């Protein structure tokens, strides 16, 4: 039996079905077959495509049912005996919507169904933290890599609400998920970045790096590094906030995963003369700190990138300075 033919499995998703159709039409496994597609195979393809279409319709119906659950919160008075059960149902509805909207077509459909409007107007400001963080996660799921949804959500003023949640919410999970949604709206999205700047988003990241939550600190530092890398034109804004001093302060905290992103951000900032000057400020004692960190990281395979940042920063800031000082002594 020819290899692959006897063991071929029927596809169980749209991509597989389409691939089979392409192969059937193009003869990608060899010469174009002399005989037309068999009736059996044609019937299988029709059935598979029908199942895919039916599945997509089912998902739209699932989203509509989820929105009915969320809308019920708006229609009922609070304080009923069923309130706790209803809260669980709302959380489950938001979780299901997030899962469904990992499919970009579903994210677009949810937007057209008014689901994002409901999420923004009701769920993000809900009294229950479990509703708030799931709503933020849903916005992130819909907006990620989806410019059409990003622009729509930004026009509704979502970024300011998300920044406020990331900055001030009493629940750490809400803050983390809100910052995740912010990231999905500003990275690779110029309109989102301008909105972020207009609402002093870098200050939110600075405060996030000083949070008690390890996850929030790490995500704040990662987003800062990402934005400085992709948009170096905003270094001056960050430097004027005293960001170098804040980042060095974070480096003096107990060692954690955030330090790699912090060092990466400092490497970006020293490309600017003002950043270089700030890092060389003797009161920061950054050179001594970097020397200690390099010694501590050498030989640790899991810390190679952090070590590279340390050595780059040390060479950029202090190797050149020592050479300048030696020339002046002569």
N, C-alpha and C positions, 0 to 999 in steps of 0.2 A: 504493500500500500504506500502511495506517495506520502512523504513526510508532511505533516500539517493538515492534510485533507481529512484523514480519518479521525483526527483528534480535535478538529475545530469545534469550538463551542459557539452557540448562538449568542450574540450580544444582548446585554440586558439594559442598555441605556441608549440615549439618542445618538451619542457619538459613535457607539459601536454599530448601530443600525445604519447610520449614514456612511460609515467606513465600508460596511458590507455592500451597500448600494454602489459606492464608488468603485470598489473592487469588481463588482459584478459587471459594471459598465465599461471599465477600463481594462480589465484582464490584467491587473497588476501582479498577479502571481505567475504570469507566463504569457504565452501568445493569446491573442483574442480568441475565445472559444468559437468553434465553427457552428455550434448549435445555440439557439436562443436560450434565455433563462428558463429553467423548468417551471411548470405551473406550481409545483410544491414550494419552490423557493420564492416565487412571486407572492404566493399567498402568505408565506411566513413574513415577508417584508411588509406587506400591507397590514397584517395583524400587529406586527411590532410597532409600526408607526402609529397605528390607531391607539395602542396602549400608551405610547408616549404622549399623544395628544390628550388622551383621557386623564393621564396622570397630571398633566399641567392644569387641566380644568379642575381636577380634584384639589390641587394646591391652592388655586384661587378661591375655591369654596372654603377651604380650611382657613385662609386668611380672613375671609368675610365673617366666619364664625368667631374667630379670635377678636375681630373688631366689635362684634356684637357684645362679647363679654366685657371688653374695655368700655364700650359706650354705656353699658348697664350701670357702671359706677357713676356716670354723670346723671343718670335718671333717678337713682334711688337716694333716699335720705340716709344719712349716716346714722350709726348707732343702732342699727337693726341687729337681731340675734345672729343673722347669717353673715355678718360683716367679715368675720375671720375666714369663713369658707370662701367668700367672694374674693377676698384678697388673694388667697391661694390660687383661685381660678384666674385672676388677672395676671399673677406672676407667671402661671403656666402659659397663658395666652401670649405674653410678651416673649417668653422663651421659645415658644413654637414659631412665632413670627421671625425671631432672630435666626432660627435654624433654616426656615424656608427662604429667607432673604439672602442667604449665602448664594443662592441662585440669582444672578443679576436681573433676569427677566421678572422674577417675583418681586425684587426690590422696586423695580419700575412700576409694576402693577400695584404694589402697596401704596406708592405715592399717588397713583391715579385714583385709588379707592378712598383717599383721604386719611389713610392710616398714619402717615407722618404728621399731618396736621393735628390729629388726636394725640399722638405721642408728645408733640411739642406743647400743645395747649393744656394738657391734663396730666400726663404721666410724669413728665420731667419735674413738675412742681408738686407732685403728690406728697401727702404727709408721711407715707410709708417709704422707708429707705429702699426696701426690696423692689418697689415699683420704680423708684427713681433710677436705681442703677441698671435695672433691666431695660428701661426706656433708653438710657444713654447707650447701652450696648446695642440695642436695636438700631439706633441712628448710625452707630459706627458700622454695623453689618451692612446697612443699606448704602452708606456713603462711600465705603471703601472701593476705590478703583471705578467709581461710577460718577463721572462729571455731571451728568444730567441731574442726579439726585443731590449731589453736592451743591450745585447752584441753587436748586429749589430750597433746600434746607437753609442755606446761607441767607437767601432772600427773606425767609421767615424770621430772621434774627436769632437763629439757634446758637450761633457761636458765643454770643455774650452770655446766654443762659448757661451754656456748658462751662465756660470759663469761670463763672461765678460758683457753679457747683464744685468744680475742681479746686477752687481757691478756698471756699468757705464751708462746704457741707460738713456736718458733724460726723457723718458716716464715711469711713475711709474707703469702703468699696465704691460708694457713689463717686467719691473724688477720683479714684483710679479709673473707673469706667468713663466718667465725664472727660478726663484727659485723653483717654483712648479715642473717644469720639472727636475731640478737638484735633488730634493728630490726623485722623482720617479726613478732616475737612481742610487742613492747611498744607499738608505735604503734597507737592506736585499740583497745587491748586492756587493760582495767583490771587483770585478773588478772596479765597479763604485766608491767605497770608495777609492781604491788606486789611481785612477785617480783624485779624489777630493783632496786627500792629496798632490799629486804631483803638483797640480795647486794652492796650498795654499788656499783651500776652506774655512778653518776656518776663515781666515782673511776677506773673503767675507761676512761671517755670522756676524762677529764682526762689520763691517761697515754697514751691513744691519740693525743691531739693533740700529744704530745711525741715521737712515734715517728719513726723514720728513714723510714718509708714514707709517701710523699705521699698515696696513696690512703687509707691508714688514718687519717691526720690529718684529711683532708677528710671522710671518712665519720663520724668521731667528732664533729667540729664540727657537721656537718649534723644528726646525731641529737640532739645537745645542743640545738641551736636548735629543732628540731621539738618536743622534749619540753617545753621552756620555753614555747613558744608555745601548745601545746595543754593544758599543765598548769601554769599560773603559780603554783599553790598550793605548788609544790615549790621555788620560788626561794630560800626561806630555807635549805633543805638545801644547795643549791648554794653559796650565799654563805658559809655557815659553813665550807666547805671551802677558802675562799680562791680561789674560781674567778675572780673579777675579776682578781686579780694574775696568775693563770696565763694568762688570755686576753690580757691586755696583753702578756705576755711572748711569746706566740705572734705577736701583731701586729708585734713587732720582728724577727721572722725574715724572710728574703728573701720578697718578695711572691709570693703564689700564690693559687690558688682558695679555699684554706681561709679567707682573711681575710674574705671576704664573710660566711661563716657565723659567724665569730668576732664580727664587728661587730654582726651581727644578734642574737647571744646577749647581747652587752653592752647593746644597746638594750632587750632584755627585762629585764635585771637592774637597770637604772637606774630602772625603774618602782617599785622598792622603795627606801625611804629608805636602807637599809644599802648597797644597791648603788650608789646615788648617792654616798654618803659614800666608799665604797671607790674609785670612779672619780676622785674629786676629790683623793685623797691626793697631795700634791705630789711624793712620792718616785717615783710612777709616771710623772710628766711626760707624762700622757696628752694634755693639751691641745696641747702642742707636736707630739706625734706625729700627732694628728688634723689639725692645720693643715698639716703636711707632706704627709699622705696626700691631703687634699682638693686641694691644689695639683697633686699628681702624677696624680690621677684625672680632673681636669676635661678635657673634650674627648675622653675615651675612651668611645666609644659602648658598648663591651662591658663597661664597669665602672659603668654607671649605677646599678644597685642597690647596689653597694658604696659609691659616692659618696653615695647617699641615706642609707645607714646612718651614714656618717661625719658627715654634716651634722646628722642627727638627734641623734646622740650628743653632738656638740660643742655644739649648741644646748641640749640638756637639761641637760648637766652644767655648762657654763661660762658660757653667756650669762646664765643666772639668777644664777650666783655673782657675776659682775662687777656686775650690777645691785644685788645685796645689799651688795657691798663699797662701791659708790659711795654707797649710802644711809647706810652706817655712817660714811663719811668726812664727810658733811655734818653 
